């Protein structure tokens, strides 16, 4: 999926305003007298990545033996900034182990897959991490390189042009792209019963990424989804996730065939029309299958 530069710029501006507001309630780490509650670290699955591509991010928080225990739950904020420290995108999230359950001497480690937005910037990006309390945006003191406002630099990533990726052409079976009302950086397209993507054959093994969710609450049983490449099944699953879920599937060079172009098809066994739902007041007459946020093909 691709996002326009203007949409991402709006999202970045809004996020930057929020960052500034948070900064007024915090102090620079240089003047910080509070004891640290953890040491953050980040490992990226690659040092260089093209715009629009996925990257695996391993987050690690090591709690010192003598650290004070957090009695409330904090969220993790993750800011990807350019060489001028301008915010480009975020990966804010709840850690899998709530911070109120962190114990002295414990290491909390987990992995997330992040899709790099199509942003008008090529070059080195810094990854900044911290913890904040959602109720009042108060940030916790951590151990590491504090660039100010309890925001800690933990990694760098070299951003490459989008042209490095396999270019996907969305053909039949897709509804028009939509954007989240509260975050212009989140974009998706609904499938119909069958949705087709074509692309130039990479002629080597690859990994197919697909991030999606579904209205599982509308069906007595989850929708059955089948993903094929040139008619050969590469993935099958139940669409039972109300929150975005990421699927990865291996595709062999043989499955791509020998032609210059290849076809990817996403098929669902059941669709719905919002306007025809029992008791619905909606006027949406579109045929909807599953909601797809990202599709990406990564040759190996």
VEXPAMAR-526470 format. One record per residue (C-alpha): residue in three letters; x, y, z. Coordinates in nm, 3 decimals. Layout:
<pts>
PT   code        c1        c2        c3
PT    ALA         X         Y         Z
...
</pts>
This chain:
<pts>
PT   code        c1        c2        c3
PT    UNK     0.000     0.000     0.000
PT    UNK     0.126     0.352    -0.072
PT    UNK     0.060     0.679     0.109
PT    UNK     0.084     1.027    -0.040
PT    UNK     0.356     1.258     0.087
PT    UNK     0.098     1.519     0.181
PT    UNK    -0.087     1.276     0.408
PT    UNK     0.228     1.171     0.584
PT    UNK     0.338     1.531     0.619
PT    UNK     0.009     1.614     0.792
PT    UNK     0.052     1.319     1.025
PT    UNK     0.408     1.424     1.103
PT    UNK     0.301     1.781     1.175
PT    UNK     0.030     1.667     1.414
PT    UNK     0.267     1.428     1.586
PT    UNK     0.525     1.704     1.613
PT    UNK     0.270     1.929     1.784
PT    UNK     0.196     1.652     2.032
PT    UNK     0.565     1.602     2.094
PT    UNK     0.604     1.969     2.169
PT    UNK     0.314     1.959     2.412
PT    UNK     0.462     1.661     2.591
PT    UNK     0.796     1.837     2.611
PT    UNK     0.651     2.117     2.820
PT    UNK     0.575     1.869     3.099
PT    UNK     0.917     1.706     3.096
PT    UNK     1.270     1.806     3.172
PT    UNK     1.596     1.736     2.994
PT    UNK     1.780     1.424     3.107
PT    UNK     2.082     1.644     3.185
PT    UNK     1.888     1.797     3.474
PT    UNK     1.706     1.474     3.564
PT    UNK     1.740     1.372     3.927
PT    UNK     1.490     1.087     3.922
PT    UNK     1.621     0.727     3.930
PT    UNK     1.601     0.538     3.602
PT    UNK     1.339     0.265     3.574
PT    UNK     1.488     0.074     3.276
PT    UNK     1.750     0.076     3.001
PT    UNK     1.598     0.068     2.650
PT    UNK     1.758    -0.095     2.346
PT    UNK     1.644    -0.158     1.990
PT    UNK     1.773    -0.403     1.728
PT    UNK     1.667    -0.366     1.365
PT    UNK     1.649    -0.663     1.128
PT    UNK     1.848    -0.464     0.872
PT    UNK     2.068    -0.156     0.867
PT    UNK     1.919    -0.027     0.540
PT    UNK     1.557    -0.042     0.424
PT    UNK     1.360     0.103     0.134
PT    UNK     1.063     0.333     0.181
PT    UNK     0.742     0.128     0.199
PT    UNK     0.916    -0.189     0.317
PT    UNK     0.868    -0.378     0.645
PT    UNK     1.137    -0.404     0.907
PT    UNK     1.144    -0.618     1.222
PT    UNK     1.218    -0.419     1.537
PT    UNK     1.326    -0.597     1.856
PT    UNK     1.257    -0.389     2.166
PT    UNK     1.439    -0.461     2.492
PT    UNK     1.392    -0.297     2.831
PT    UNK     1.635    -0.403     3.104
PT    UNK     1.525    -0.311     3.456
PT    UNK     1.821    -0.240     3.691
PT    UNK     1.839    -0.444     4.009
PT    UNK     1.779    -0.140     4.227
PT    UNK     1.526     0.036     4.006
PT    UNK     1.207     0.175     4.161
PT    UNK     0.900    -0.023     4.064
PT    UNK     0.648     0.145     3.835
PT    UNK     0.306     0.132     3.996
PT    UNK     0.122     0.249     3.682
PT    UNK     0.126     0.134     3.322
PT    UNK     0.327     0.342     3.076
PT    UNK     0.311     0.326     2.697
PT    UNK     0.621     0.294     2.480
PT    UNK     0.671     0.581     2.237
PT    UNK     0.894     0.525     1.935
PT    UNK     0.986     0.816     1.708
PT    UNK     1.168     0.783     1.377
PT    UNK     1.331     1.118     1.300
PT    UNK     1.537     1.253     1.011
PT    UNK     1.883     1.408     1.024
PT    UNK     1.730     1.736     1.146
PT    UNK     1.546     1.552     1.426
PT    UNK     1.214     1.617     1.253
PT    UNK     0.954     1.348     1.332
PT    UNK     0.866     1.127     1.034
PT    UNK     0.657     0.845     1.181
PT    UNK     0.594     0.660     1.506
PT    UNK     0.543     0.309     1.646
PT    UNK     0.388     0.395     1.984
PT    UNK     0.243     0.086     2.153
PT    UNK     0.161    -0.101     2.472
PT    UNK     0.443    -0.338     2.577
PT    UNK     0.333    -0.705     2.597
PT    UNK     0.424    -0.706     2.967
PT    UNK     0.260    -0.405     3.139
PT    UNK     0.517    -0.176     3.301
PT    UNK     0.343    -0.216     3.638
PT    UNK     0.447    -0.584     3.624
PT    UNK     0.815    -0.514     3.548
PT    UNK     1.046    -0.641     3.822
PT    UNK     1.399    -0.528     3.922
PT    UNK     1.656    -0.737     3.733
PT    UNK     1.403    -0.836     3.464
PT    UNK     1.452    -0.795     3.088
PT    UNK     1.139    -0.743     2.878
PT    UNK     1.203    -0.825     2.510
PT    UNK     0.964    -0.850     2.215
PT    UNK     0.949    -0.799     1.839
PT    UNK     0.722    -0.590     1.618
PT    UNK     0.710    -0.548     1.240
PT    UNK     0.698    -0.186     1.127
PT    UNK     0.614    -0.072     0.773
PT    UNK     0.817     0.231     0.669
PT    UNK     0.588     0.501     0.526
PT    UNK     0.641     0.649     0.181
PT    UNK     0.806     0.963     0.316
PT    UNK     0.997     1.231     0.116
PT    UNK     1.330     1.162     0.280
PT    UNK     1.634     0.948     0.193
PT    UNK     1.923     0.911     0.436
PT    UNK     1.991     0.827     0.797
PT    UNK     1.701     0.812     1.043
PT    UNK     1.736     0.789     1.420
PT    UNK     1.515     0.574     1.641
PT    UNK     1.413     0.746     1.966
PT    UNK     1.240     0.557     2.248
PT    UNK     1.081     0.644     2.581
PT    UNK     0.799     0.563     2.822
PT    UNK     0.504     0.792     2.890
PT    UNK     0.192     0.781     3.106
PT    UNK    -0.117     0.823     2.887
PT    UNK    -0.316     1.007     3.154
PT    UNK    -0.086     1.310     3.166
PT    UNK     0.196     1.239     2.913
PT    UNK     0.451     1.226     3.196
PT    UNK     0.768     1.047     3.086
PT    UNK     0.976     0.804     3.289
PT    UNK     1.351     0.845     3.338
PT    UNK     1.551     0.583     3.146
PT    UNK     1.919     0.499     3.106
PT    UNK     2.083     0.597     2.777
PT    UNK     2.154     0.884     2.538
PT    UNK     1.887     1.140     2.625
PT    UNK     1.849     1.396     2.346
PT    UNK     1.613     1.595     2.569
PT    UNK     1.266     1.558     2.716
PT    UNK     1.344     1.199     2.825
PT    UNK     1.368     1.081     2.465
PT    UNK     1.648     0.828     2.413
PT    UNK     1.838     0.755     2.094
PT    UNK     1.873     0.376     2.060
PT    UNK     1.943     0.299     1.690
PT    UNK     1.985     0.437     1.338
PT    UNK     1.840     0.323     1.005
PT    UNK     1.945     0.413     0.652
PT    UNK     1.637     0.487     0.437
PT    UNK     1.663     0.389     0.071
PT    UNK     1.446     0.489    -0.230
PT    UNK     1.115     0.309    -0.283
PT    UNK     1.237     0.202    -0.627
PT    UNK     1.433    -0.073    -0.451
PT    UNK     1.104    -0.259    -0.389
PT    UNK     0.897    -0.486    -0.612
PT    UNK     0.631    -0.251    -0.753
PT    UNK     0.277    -0.384    -0.695
PT    UNK    -0.010    -0.290    -0.930
PT    UNK    -0.356    -0.308    -0.770
PT    UNK    -0.594    -0.434    -1.038
PT    UNK    -0.951    -0.567    -1.009
PT    UNK    -1.135    -0.637    -0.687
PT    UNK    -1.022    -0.342    -0.470
PT    UNK    -1.232    -0.069    -0.318
PT    UNK    -1.083     0.286    -0.321
PT    UNK    -0.815     0.369    -0.064
PT    UNK    -0.929     0.516     0.269
PT    UNK    -0.747     0.700     0.547
PT    UNK    -0.806     0.690     0.923
PT    UNK    -0.983     1.005     1.045
PT    UNK    -0.750     1.041     1.345
PT    UNK    -0.421     0.944     1.176
PT    UNK    -0.347     1.034     0.814
PT    UNK    -0.054     0.790     0.812
PT    UNK    -0.289     0.490     0.837
PT    UNK    -0.431     0.388     0.500
PT    UNK    -0.616     0.079     0.380
PT    UNK    -0.821    -0.075     0.100
PT    UNK    -1.107    -0.321     0.132
PT    UNK    -1.107    -0.623    -0.095
PT    UNK    -1.412    -0.751    -0.276
PT    UNK    -1.459    -1.129    -0.301
PT    UNK    -1.147    -1.155    -0.518
PT    UNK    -0.874    -0.890    -0.525
PT    UNK    -0.587    -0.902    -0.775
PT    UNK    -0.235    -0.757    -0.769
PT    UNK     0.015    -0.792    -1.053
PT    UNK     0.391    -0.734    -1.044
PT    UNK     0.709    -0.801    -1.234
PT    UNK     0.828    -1.154    -1.166
PT    UNK     1.126    -1.147    -0.925
PT    UNK     1.218    -1.501    -1.047
PT    UNK     1.355    -1.599    -0.707
PT    UNK     1.224    -1.705    -0.369
PT    UNK     1.043    -1.432    -0.176
PT    UNK     0.847    -1.356     0.140
PT    UNK     0.496    -1.217     0.106
PT    UNK     0.380    -0.980     0.382
PT    UNK     0.013    -0.892     0.427
PT    UNK    -0.134    -0.686     0.710
PT    UNK    -0.513    -0.694     0.741
PT    UNK    -0.812    -0.704     0.971
PT    UNK    -1.174    -0.817     0.933
PT    UNK    -1.525    -0.767     1.066
PT    UNK    -1.536    -1.107     1.231
PT    UNK    -1.827    -0.989     1.446
PT    UNK    -2.054    -0.989     1.141
PT    UNK    -2.021    -1.359     1.061
PT    UNK    -2.121    -1.677     1.250
PT    UNK    -1.781    -1.821     1.153
PT    UNK    -1.462    -1.642     1.042
PT    UNK    -1.416    -1.571     0.674
PT    UNK    -1.186    -1.811     0.494
PT    UNK    -0.908    -1.634     0.306
PT    UNK    -0.700    -1.794     0.032
PT    UNK    -0.394    -1.626    -0.118
PT    UNK    -0.265    -1.757    -0.450
PT    UNK     0.025    -1.671    -0.680
PT    UNK    -0.040    -1.765    -1.042
PT    UNK    -0.318    -1.995    -0.922
PT    UNK    -0.104    -2.177    -0.664
PT    UNK    -0.201    -2.149    -0.298
PT    UNK     0.068    -1.980    -0.085
PT    UNK    -0.141    -1.906     0.228
PT    UNK    -0.482    -1.989     0.379
PT    UNK    -0.623    -1.860     0.707
PT    UNK    -0.932    -1.754     0.901
PT    UNK    -0.996    -1.380     0.912
PT    UNK    -1.083    -1.353     1.280
PT    UNK    -0.878    -1.044     1.380
PT    UNK    -1.055    -0.716     1.460
PT    UNK    -0.712    -0.552     1.510
PT    UNK    -0.449    -0.545     1.232
PT    UNK    -0.277    -0.882     1.195
PT    UNK     0.038    -0.956     0.995
PT    UNK     0.076    -1.269     0.781
PT    UNK     0.401    -1.387     0.623
PT    UNK     0.411    -1.650     0.351
PT    UNK     0.701    -1.806     0.163
PT    UNK     0.674    -1.799    -0.218
PT    UNK     0.917    -2.006    -0.421
PT    UNK     1.071    -1.903    -0.753
PT    UNK     0.887    -2.198    -0.912
PT    UNK     0.550    -2.060    -0.796
PT    UNK     0.623    -1.730    -0.970
PT    UNK     0.669    -1.917    -1.296
PT    UNK     0.876    -1.802    -1.591
PT    UNK     0.659    -1.523    -1.736
PT    UNK     0.768    -1.161    -1.700
PT    UNK     0.460    -1.072    -1.491
PT    UNK     0.297    -1.262    -1.204
PT    UNK    -0.043    -1.239    -1.036
PT    UNK    -0.134    -1.239    -0.667
PT    UNK    -0.500    -1.306    -0.578
PT    UNK    -0.665    -1.263    -0.236
PT    UNK    -0.998    -1.447    -0.216
PT    UNK    -1.254    -1.458     0.065
PT    UNK    -1.539    -1.707     0.085
PT    UNK    -1.788    -1.453     0.226
PT    UNK    -1.836    -1.078     0.183
PT    UNK    -2.081    -0.825     0.326
PT    UNK    -2.259    -0.506     0.224
PT    UNK    -2.288    -0.254     0.513
PT    UNK    -2.622    -0.116     0.391
PT    UNK    -2.776    -0.466     0.391
PT    UNK    -2.676    -0.563     0.745
PT    UNK    -2.972    -0.631     0.978
PT    UNK    -3.080    -0.308     1.148
PT    UNK    -2.820    -0.105     0.956
PT    UNK    -2.875     0.267     0.890
PT    UNK    -2.565     0.288     0.670
PT    UNK    -2.589     0.375     0.302
PT    UNK    -2.266     0.201     0.204
PT    UNK    -2.355    -0.044    -0.074
PT    UNK    -2.001    -0.164    -0.139
PT    UNK    -1.914    -0.533    -0.135
PT    UNK    -1.649    -0.576     0.135
PT    UNK    -1.422    -0.871     0.210
PT    UNK    -1.124    -0.798     0.437
PT    UNK    -0.946    -0.470     0.504
PT    UNK    -0.585    -0.470     0.382
PT    UNK    -0.331    -0.219     0.516
PT    UNK    -0.010    -0.345     0.357
PT    UNK     0.098    -0.595     0.094
PT    UNK     0.472    -0.630     0.034
PT    UNK     0.683    -0.879    -0.161
PT    UNK     1.042    -0.920    -0.046
PT    UNK     1.276    -1.127    -0.270
PT    UNK     1.532    -1.332    -0.085
</pts>
